[in-house]
Amino acid sequence: MEIERWERSEEISDAEKKVIQETWSRVYANCEDVGVSILIRFFVNFPSAKQYFSQFKHMEDPLEMERSLQLRKHARRVMGAINTVVENLNDSEKVSSVLALVGKAHALKHKVEPIYFKKLTGVMLEVISEEYANDFTPEAHGAWTKMRTLIYTHVTAAYKEVGWAQ
């Protein structure tokens, strides 16, 4: 699949960065459970994404997925990468660097189609907004929508950089 349209991320204001960081601090306090919830919903909604995970690609039952040590380990890695981005929102070079590493690894080593990052970040937004509904004001939703685009934009830029063509 070729990436047809490269998206540009909107600038995240200082106030939005603060909202993202405040919301994230509550989410990250339960990072493994939230990460597992995100991945399970992602795999239930987009079962084709499981093809990239030999350890749990044949699991259909969400309870079985929840108990998978490999899925939990991957959830911690995903949440850790997002945490690094959130912690460094004021350092655009660090954000670019972290997300470029994620993008290149998924393009070159894992051969994951980039559209899955858009799907995953959408599921992430859904789960966080549901599980932290009191914190997810319209302002927070707007800030996190920009954050989602920032993640997807930087990751897919790395795909473009390595000449992705699947």
Residue frames as a rotation matrix with the C-alpha (Angstrom) as fourth column:
MET 1
0.579 0.816 0.000 0.00
0.816 -0.579 0.000 0.00
0.000 0.000 -1.000 0.00
GLU 2
-0.485 -0.702 0.522 1.38
0.668 -0.682 -0.297 3.39
0.565 0.205 0.800 -0.90
ILE 3
-0.237 0.373 -0.897 0.80
0.701 -0.574 -0.424 6.38
-0.673 -0.729 -0.125 1.25
GLU 4
0.061 0.355 0.933 -1.30
0.966 -0.258 0.035 8.57
0.253 0.898 -0.359 -1.01
ARG 5
0.496 0.206 0.844 -1.55
0.107 -0.978 0.176 11.71
0.862 0.003 -0.507 1.04
TRP 6
-0.456 -0.701 -0.547 0.96
0.728 0.060 -0.683 12.95
0.512 -0.710 0.483 3.55
GLU 7
0.660 0.751 -0.018 -0.73
0.589 -0.502 0.633 14.75
0.467 -0.429 -0.774 6.40
ARG 8
-0.440 -0.725 0.530 0.67
0.128 -0.635 -0.762 17.77
0.889 -0.267 0.372 8.15
SER 9
-0.106 0.398 -0.911 0.22
0.977 0.212 -0.020 18.19
0.185 -0.892 -0.411 11.84
GLU 10
0.575 0.362 0.734 -1.26
0.180 -0.931 0.318 21.36
0.798 -0.051 -0.600 13.26
GLU 11
-0.543 -0.760 0.358 0.82
-0.139 -0.339 -0.931 23.26
0.828 -0.555 0.078 15.76
ILE 12
0.278 0.557 -0.782 -0.06
0.765 0.363 0.531 22.28
0.580 -0.747 -0.325 19.33
SER 13
0.346 -0.089 0.934 -0.31
-0.271 -0.962 0.009 25.39
0.898 -0.257 -0.357 21.48
ASP 14
-0.744 -0.647 0.168 1.30
-0.293 0.090 -0.952 25.65
0.601 -0.757 -0.257 24.91
ALA 15
-0.288 0.733 0.616 -2.15
-0.935 -0.076 -0.347 25.46
-0.208 -0.676 0.707 26.52
GLU 16
0.674 0.533 -0.511 -2.95
-0.666 0.739 -0.108 22.31
0.320 0.413 0.853 24.52
LYS 17
-0.161 -0.814 -0.558 0.39
-0.185 0.580 -0.793 20.75
0.969 -0.025 -0.244 25.48
LYS 18
-0.777 -0.095 0.622 -0.47
-0.611 -0.122 -0.782 21.37
0.150 -0.988 0.036 29.13
VAL 19
0.241 0.949 0.201 -3.90
-0.949 0.274 -0.153 19.75
-0.201 -0.154 0.968 28.68
ILE 20
0.530 -0.125 -0.839 -2.32
-0.399 0.836 -0.377 16.73
0.749 0.534 0.393 26.95
GLN 21
-0.511 -0.841 -0.178 0.29
-0.188 0.311 -0.932 16.35
0.839 -0.443 -0.317 29.68
GLU 22
-0.575 0.376 0.727 -2.26
-0.811 -0.141 -0.568 16.69
-0.110 -0.916 0.386 32.50
THR 23
0.555 0.813 -0.174 -4.61
-0.832 0.546 -0.102 14.18
0.012 0.201 0.979 30.90
TRP 24
0.341 -0.509 -0.790 -1.76
-0.299 0.738 -0.605 11.82
0.891 0.442 0.099 30.12
SER 25
-0.643 -0.625 0.443 -0.45
-0.612 0.072 -0.787 11.87
0.460 -0.777 -0.429 33.69
ARG 26
-0.051 0.715 0.697 -3.72
-0.864 0.319 -0.390 10.29
-0.501 -0.622 0.602 34.84
VAL 27
0.803 0.318 -0.504 -3.77
-0.565 0.672 -0.477 7.83
0.187 0.669 0.720 31.92
TYR 28
0.096 -0.883 -0.460 -0.12
-0.414 0.384 -0.825 6.83
0.905 0.270 -0.329 32.37
ALA 29
-0.337 -0.131 0.932 -0.71
-0.940 0.107 -0.325 6.07
-0.057 -0.986 -0.159 36.05
ASN 30
0.306 0.489 0.817 -2.55
-0.321 0.861 -0.394 2.98
-0.896 -0.142 0.420 34.68
CYS 31
-0.127 -0.410 -0.903 -0.35
-0.920 -0.292 0.261 2.59
-0.370 0.864 -0.340 31.62
GLU 32
-0.953 -0.288 0.089 -0.37
-0.234 0.893 0.384 -1.18
-0.190 0.345 -0.919 31.25
ASP 33
-0.393 0.881 0.264 -4.12
0.525 0.451 -0.722 -1.61
-0.755 -0.145 -0.639 31.72
VAL 34
0.383 0.516 -0.767 -4.94
-0.307 -0.711 -0.632 1.30
-0.871 0.477 -0.114 29.41
GLY 35
-0.392 -0.637 -0.664 -2.42
-0.862 0.001 0.508 0.08
-0.323 0.771 -0.549 26.84
VAL 36
-0.919 0.122 0.375 -3.91
0.162 0.984 0.078 -3.41
-0.360 0.132 -0.924 26.92
SER 37
0.039 0.995 -0.088 -7.43
0.367 -0.097 -0.925 -1.95
-0.930 0.004 -0.369 26.52
ILE 38
0.211 -0.034 -0.977 -6.23
-0.712 -0.690 -0.130 0.07
-0.669 0.723 -0.170 23.51
LEU 39
-0.734 -0.582 -0.351 -4.55
-0.661 0.493 0.565 -2.91
-0.156 0.647 -0.747 21.83
ILE 40
-0.702 0.540 0.464 -7.48
0.399 0.838 -0.372 -5.27
-0.590 -0.076 -0.804 22.45
ARG 41
0.338 0.864 -0.373 -9.96
0.089 -0.424 -0.901 -2.79
-0.937 0.272 -0.221 20.98
PHE 42
-0.053 -0.469 -0.881 -7.56
-0.867 -0.416 0.274 -2.18
-0.495 0.779 -0.385 18.08
PHE 43
-0.924 -0.382 -0.023 -7.27
-0.350 0.819 0.454 -5.90
-0.155 0.428 -0.890 17.31
VAL 44
-0.387 0.870 0.307 -11.01
0.515 0.480 -0.710 -6.50
-0.765 -0.117 -0.633 17.73
ASN 45
0.471 0.604 -0.643 -11.90
-0.121 -0.678 -0.725 -3.56
-0.874 0.419 -0.247 15.46
PHE 46
0.520 -0.408 -0.751 -9.07
-0.852 -0.190 -0.487 -4.20
0.056 0.893 -0.447 12.98
PRO 47
0.760 -0.168 0.627 -8.30
-0.145 0.898 0.416 -7.94
-0.633 -0.407 0.659 13.12
SER 48
0.860 -0.477 0.184 -6.04
0.335 0.254 -0.907 -7.67
0.386 0.842 0.378 10.06
ALA 49
0.494 -0.697 0.520 -3.57
-0.718 -0.664 -0.207 -5.78
0.490 -0.271 -0.829 12.29
LYS 50
0.658 -0.216 0.722 -2.87
-0.502 0.588 0.634 -9.01
-0.561 -0.779 0.279 14.18
GLN 51
0.962 -0.273 0.029 -1.03
0.201 0.629 -0.751 -10.38
0.187 0.728 0.660 11.13
TYR 52
0.353 -0.873 0.338 2.09
-0.355 -0.459 -0.815 -8.52
0.866 0.168 -0.471 12.29
PHE 53
-0.077 -0.303 0.950 2.18
-0.996 -0.009 -0.083 -10.30
0.034 -0.953 -0.301 15.66
SER 54
-0.304 -0.090 -0.949 3.11
-0.378 0.925 0.033 -13.97
0.875 0.369 -0.315 15.48
GLN 55
-0.981 -0.180 -0.070 2.64
-0.005 0.389 -0.921 -14.38
0.193 -0.903 -0.383 19.25
PHE 56
-0.587 0.808 -0.054 -1.02
0.149 0.043 -0.988 -13.44
-0.796 -0.588 -0.145 19.29
LYS 57
-0.782 0.275 -0.559 -2.25
-0.616 -0.474 0.630 -13.22
-0.092 0.837 0.540 15.71
HIS 58
-0.657 0.553 -0.512 -4.52
0.085 0.729 0.679 -16.26
0.749 0.403 -0.526 16.10
MET 59
-0.804 0.377 -0.460 -6.19
0.515 0.056 -0.855 -15.04
-0.297 -0.925 -0.239 19.30
GLU 60
-0.437 0.751 0.495 -9.83
0.371 -0.351 0.860 -14.11
0.819 0.559 -0.125 18.83
ASP 61
0.469 0.683 -0.560 -11.02
0.748 0.030 0.663 -13.89
0.470 -0.730 -0.496 22.43
PRO 62
0.380 -0.298 0.875 -10.39
-0.246 -0.945 -0.215 -10.52
0.891 -0.134 -0.433 24.09
LEU 63
0.875 -0.055 0.481 -9.91
-0.472 0.127 0.872 -12.27
-0.109 -0.990 0.086 27.46
GLU 64
0.703 -0.666 0.248 -7.21
0.675 0.735 0.060 -14.46
-0.223 0.125 0.967 25.96
MET 65
0.298 -0.578 0.760 -5.55
0.474 -0.601 -0.643 -11.35
0.829 0.552 0.095 24.50
GLU 66
0.670 0.039 0.741 -5.75
-0.486 -0.732 0.478 -9.63
0.562 -0.680 -0.471 27.87
ARG 67
0.880 -0.316 0.354 -3.84
-0.143 0.536 0.832 -12.51
-0.453 -0.783 0.427 29.48
SER 68
0.744 -0.616 0.259 -1.17
0.576 0.393 -0.717 -12.61
0.340 0.682 0.647 26.77
LEU 69
0.413 -0.690 -0.595 2.20
0.529 -0.349 0.773 -11.62
-0.741 -0.634 0.221 28.22
GLN 70
-0.531 -0.625 0.573 3.40
0.820 -0.209 0.532 -10.63
-0.213 0.753 0.623 24.73
LEU 71
0.148 0.663 0.734 0.42
0.690 -0.601 0.403 -8.33
0.709 0.447 -0.546 24.21
ARG 72
0.883 0.147 -0.445 1.00
0.452 -0.515 0.728 -6.77
-0.122 -0.845 -0.521 27.64
LYS 73
-0.037 -0.981 -0.190 4.68
0.685 -0.163 0.710 -6.26
-0.728 -0.104 0.678 26.81
HIS 74
-0.513 -0.110 0.851 3.79
0.807 -0.398 0.436 -4.57
0.291 0.911 0.293 23.53
ALA 75
0.593 0.780 0.201 1.19
0.610 -0.598 0.520 -2.41
0.526 -0.186 -0.830 25.30
ARG 76
0.614 -0.441 -0.654 3.91
0.511 -0.409 0.756 -1.21
-0.601 -0.799 -0.026 27.71
ARG 77
-0.475 -0.830 0.292 6.19
0.753 -0.211 0.624 -0.38
-0.456 0.516 0.725 24.76
VAL 78
-0.143 0.519 0.842 3.45
0.765 -0.482 0.427 1.57
0.628 0.705 -0.328 22.96
MET 79
0.840 0.520 -0.154 2.52
0.481 -0.585 0.653 3.47
0.249 -0.622 -0.742 26.10
GLY 80
0.276 -0.832 -0.480 6.20
0.645 -0.210 0.735 4.13
-0.713 -0.513 0.479 26.86
ALA 81
-0.578 -0.464 0.671 6.75
0.816 -0.349 0.461 5.62
0.020 0.814 0.581 23.41
ILE 82
0.262 0.746 0.612 3.67
0.576 -0.630 0.521 7.84
0.775 0.216 -0.594 23.77
ASN 83
0.799 -0.004 -0.601 4.85
0.564 -0.340 0.753 8.84
-0.207 -0.941 -0.269 27.23
THR 84
-0.256 -0.962 -0.095 8.22
0.790 -0.264 0.554 9.92
-0.558 0.067 0.827 25.81
VAL 85
-0.448 0.176 0.876 6.45
0.695 -0.548 0.466 12.03
0.562 0.818 0.123 23.19
VAL 86
0.628 0.772 0.096 4.11
0.508 -0.501 0.700 13.61
0.589 -0.391 -0.707 25.77
GLU 87
0.567 -0.472 -0.676 6.98
0.671 -0.213 0.711 14.35
-0.479 -0.856 0.196 28.17
ASN 88
-0.477 -0.875 -0.085 8.91
0.579 -0.386 0.718 16.02
-0.661 0.294 0.690 25.36
LEU 89
0.418 0.744 0.521 6.16
0.892 -0.228 -0.389 18.02
-0.171 0.628 -0.760 23.65
ASN 90
0.878 -0.124 -0.462 8.26
-0.087 -0.991 0.101 21.16
-0.470 -0.048 -0.881 24.13
ASP 91
-0.211 -0.974 -0.080 11.23
-0.469 0.029 0.883 19.55
-0.857 0.224 -0.463 22.36
SER 92
0.673 0.620 -0.403 10.17
-0.619 0.174 -0.766 19.04
-0.405 0.765 0.501 18.75
GLU 93
-0.048 -0.764 -0.643 13.51
-0.900 0.312 -0.304 17.43
0.433 0.564 -0.703 17.80
LYS 94
-0.819 -0.207 0.535 13.09
-0.486 0.745 -0.457 14.76
-0.304 -0.634 -0.711 20.49
VAL 95
0.148 0.953 0.264 9.49
-0.399 0.302 -0.866 14.12
-0.905 0.023 0.425 19.40
SER 96
0.588 0.024 -0.808 10.61
-0.808 0.049 -0.587 13.78
0.026 0.998 0.049 15.77
SER 97
-0.433 -0.880 -0.195 13.47
-0.842 0.472 -0.262 11.50
0.323 0.051 -0.945 16.74
VAL 98
-0.629 0.260 0.733 11.35
-0.394 0.706 -0.589 9.15
-0.670 -0.659 -0.341 18.86
LEU 99
0.415 0.904 0.098 8.58
-0.318 0.246 -0.916 8.88
-0.852 0.349 0.390 16.28
ALA 100
0.342 -0.400 -0.851 11.08
-0.924 0.021 -0.381 8.46
0.170 0.916 -0.362 13.42
LEU 101
-0.754 -0.627 0.195 12.58
-0.656 0.734 -0.177 5.47
-0.032 -0.261 -0.965 15.22
VAL 102
-0.258 0.765 0.590 9.10
-0.182 0.561 -0.807 3.98
-0.949 -0.315 -0.006 15.68
GLY 103
0.630 0.562 -0.536 8.21
-0.574 -0.127 -0.809 4.61
-0.523 0.818 0.242 12.04
LYS 104
-0.011 -0.727 -0.686 11.45
-0.965 0.188 -0.184 3.21
0.263 0.660 -0.704 10.63
ALA 105
-0.804 -0.271 0.530 11.28
-0.466 0.840 -0.278 0.08
-0.370 -0.470 -0.801 12.77
HIS 106
-0.010 0.898 0.439 7.70
-0.082 0.437 -0.896 -0.58
-0.997 -0.045 0.069 11.73
ALA 107
0.647 0.197 -0.736 8.42
-0.704 -0.214 -0.677 0.13
-0.291 0.957 0.000 8.06
LEU 108
0.011 -0.801 -0.599 11.70
-0.909 0.242 -0.340 -1.75
0.417 0.548 -0.725 7.68
LYS 109
-0.864 -0.440 0.245 11.70
-0.503 0.738 -0.451 -4.47
0.017 -0.512 -0.859 10.32
HIS 110
-0.595 0.693 0.407 8.02
0.015 0.516 -0.856 -5.23
-0.804 -0.503 -0.318 10.91
LYS 111
-0.971 0.157 0.182 6.63
0.184 -0.001 0.983 -4.21
0.154 0.988 -0.028 7.47
VAL 112
-0.309 0.887 -0.343 3.50
0.730 -0.010 -0.683 -2.69
-0.609 -0.462 -0.645 9.01
GLU 113
-0.172 0.338 0.925 1.30
0.810 -0.486 0.328 -0.68
0.560 0.806 -0.191 6.66
PRO 114
-0.932 -0.351 0.092 1.31
0.246 -0.797 -0.551 2.94
0.267 -0.491 0.829 7.85
ILE 115
-0.244 0.918 0.313 -2.49
-0.339 -0.383 0.860 3.22
0.909 0.103 0.404 7.86
TYR 116
0.215 0.318 -0.924 -2.49
0.645 0.664 0.378 1.10
0.733 -0.677 -0.062 11.01
PHE 117
-0.764 -0.497 -0.411 -0.95
0.639 -0.494 -0.590 4.01
0.090 -0.714 0.695 12.92
LYS 118
-0.739 0.587 0.331 -3.92
-0.461 -0.798 0.388 6.17
0.492 0.134 0.860 12.00
LYS 119
0.200 0.839 -0.506 -6.27
-0.092 0.530 0.843 3.41
0.975 -0.122 0.184 13.12
LEU 120
-0.109 -0.322 -0.941 -4.33
0.846 0.467 -0.257 2.79
0.522 -0.824 0.221 16.35
THR 121
-0.961 -0.272 -0.045 -4.20
0.257 -0.822 -0.508 6.45
0.101 -0.500 0.860 17.31
GLY 122
-0.390 0.903 0.182 -7.95
-0.537 -0.384 0.751 6.71
0.748 0.196 0.634 16.64
VAL 123
0.342 0.458 -0.820 -8.60
0.349 0.749 0.564 3.77
0.873 -0.479 0.097 18.96
MET 124
-0.562 -0.626 -0.540 -6.25
0.761 -0.135 -0.635 5.32
0.325 -0.768 0.552 21.52
LEU 125
-0.885 0.270 0.381 -8.32
-0.295 -0.956 -0.007 8.51
0.362 -0.119 0.925 21.47
GLU 126
0.064 0.965 -0.256 -11.57
-0.347 0.262 0.900 6.52
0.936 0.032 0.352 21.84
VAL 127
0.186 -0.028 -0.982 -10.34
0.670 0.735 0.106 4.48
0.719 -0.678 0.156 24.79
ILE 128
-0.794 -0.537 -0.286 -8.80
0.578 -0.520 -0.629 7.42
0.188 -0.664 0.723 26.64
SER 129
-0.732 0.554 0.397 -11.89
-0.466 -0.832 0.302 9.59
0.498 0.036 0.867 26.11
GLU 130
0.287 0.857 -0.428 -14.15
-0.176 0.486 0.856 6.80
0.942 -0.170 0.290 27.44
GLU 131
0.201 -0.261 -0.944 -12.01
0.791 0.612 -0.001 5.69
0.578 -0.747 0.330 30.38
TYR 132
-0.628 -0.445 -0.639 -11.15
0.728 -0.625 -0.280 9.26
-0.275 -0.641 0.716 31.41
ALA 133
-0.019 0.748 0.663 -14.42
0.865 -0.320 0.386 10.94
0.501 0.581 -0.641 30.42
ASN 134
0.744 0.321 -0.586 -14.27
0.620 -0.660 0.425 13.46
-0.251 -0.679 -0.690 33.29
ASP 135
-0.040 -0.865 -0.500 -10.86
0.266 -0.492 0.829 14.67
-0.963 -0.100 0.250 32.09
PHE 136
-0.678 -0.264 0.686 -11.77
0.681 0.126 0.721 14.59
-0.277 0.956 0.094 28.41
THR 137
0.068 0.626 -0.777 -13.32
0.140 -0.777 -0.613 18.00
-0.988 -0.067 -0.141 27.94
PRO 138
0.907 0.253 0.337 -13.91
0.369 -0.090 -0.925 19.38
-0.204 0.963 -0.175 24.44
GLU 139
0.674 -0.730 -0.108 -10.62
-0.738 -0.673 -0.053 21.28
-0.034 0.115 -0.993 24.88
ALA 140
-0.091 -0.701 0.707 -8.81
-0.536 0.633 0.559 18.04
-0.839 -0.328 -0.433 25.76
HIS 141
0.453 0.335 0.826 -10.40
0.437 0.724 -0.533 16.27
-0.777 0.603 0.182 22.80
GLY 142
0.996 -0.082 -0.043 -9.17
-0.083 -0.574 -0.815 18.99
0.042 0.815 -0.578 20.44
ALA 143
0.309 -0.941 0.137 -5.66
-0.922 -0.260 0.288 18.87
-0.235 -0.216 -0.948 21.88
TRP 144
-0.122 -0.327 0.937 -5.53
-0.219 0.930 0.296 15.06
-0.968 -0.169 -0.185 21.68
THR 145
0.817 0.399 0.416 -6.81
0.330 0.267 -0.905 15.16
-0.472 0.877 0.087 18.09
LYS 146
0.761 -0.625 -0.176 -3.79
-0.611 -0.599 -0.518 17.32
0.218 0.501 -0.837 17.24
MET 147
-0.024 -0.771 0.636 -1.58
-0.820 0.380 0.429 14.90
-0.572 -0.511 -0.641 19.19
ARG 148
0.392 0.260 0.883 -2.97
0.177 0.920 -0.350 11.98
-0.903 0.294 0.314 17.20
THR 149
0.994 -0.001 0.111 -2.16
0.108 -0.227 -0.968 13.78
0.026 0.974 -0.225 13.95
LEU 150
0.452 -0.887 0.092 1.31
-0.892 -0.447 0.070 14.68
-0.021 -0.113 -0.993 15.21
ILE 151
-0.018 -0.432 0.902 2.06
-0.398 0.830 0.390 11.01
-0.917 -0.352 -0.187 15.95
TYR 152
0.577 0.336 0.744 0.72
0.454 0.626 -0.635 9.80
-0.679 0.704 0.208 12.62
THR 153
0.973 -0.202 -0.115 2.46
-0.221 -0.647 -0.730 12.57
0.074 0.736 -0.673 10.65
HIS 154
0.224 -0.958 0.177 5.88
-0.950 -0.173 0.261 11.92
-0.219 -0.227 -0.949 12.17
VAL 155
-0.011 -0.195 0.981 5.63
-0.149 0.970 0.191 8.15
-0.989 -0.144 -0.040 11.93
THR 156
0.711 0.345 0.613 4.53
0.498 0.369 -0.785 8.23
-0.497 0.863 0.091 8.29
ALA 157
0.798 -0.532 -0.282 7.24
-0.602 -0.718 -0.350 10.78
-0.016 0.449 -0.893 7.46
ALA 158
-0.117 -0.851 0.512 9.72
-0.700 0.437 0.565 8.09
-0.705 -0.292 -0.647 8.51
TYR 159
0.284 0.302 0.910 8.03
0.392 0.829 -0.398 5.68
-0.875 0.470 0.117 6.10
LYS 160
0.994 0.113 0.014 8.46
0.066 -0.470 -0.880 8.20
-0.093 0.876 -0.474 3.32
GLU 161
0.475 -0.880 -0.025 12.08
-0.839 -0.461 0.288 8.77
-0.265 -0.116 -0.957 4.29
VAL 162
-0.333 -0.607 0.721 12.93
-0.368 0.788 0.493 5.06
-0.868 -0.101 -0.486 3.97
GLY 163
-0.674 0.057 -0.737 11.11
-0.738 0.001 0.675 4.84
0.039 0.998 0.041 0.63
TRP 164
-0.510 0.541 0.669 8.16
-0.167 0.700 -0.694 2.77
-0.844 -0.466 -0.267 1.82
ALA 165
-0.161 0.563 -0.811 6.47
-0.972 0.052 0.229 0.81
0.171 0.825 0.538 -0.92
GLN 166
-0.564 0.041 0.824 4.68
-0.390 0.867 -0.310 -2.40
-0.728 -0.496 -0.473 -0.03
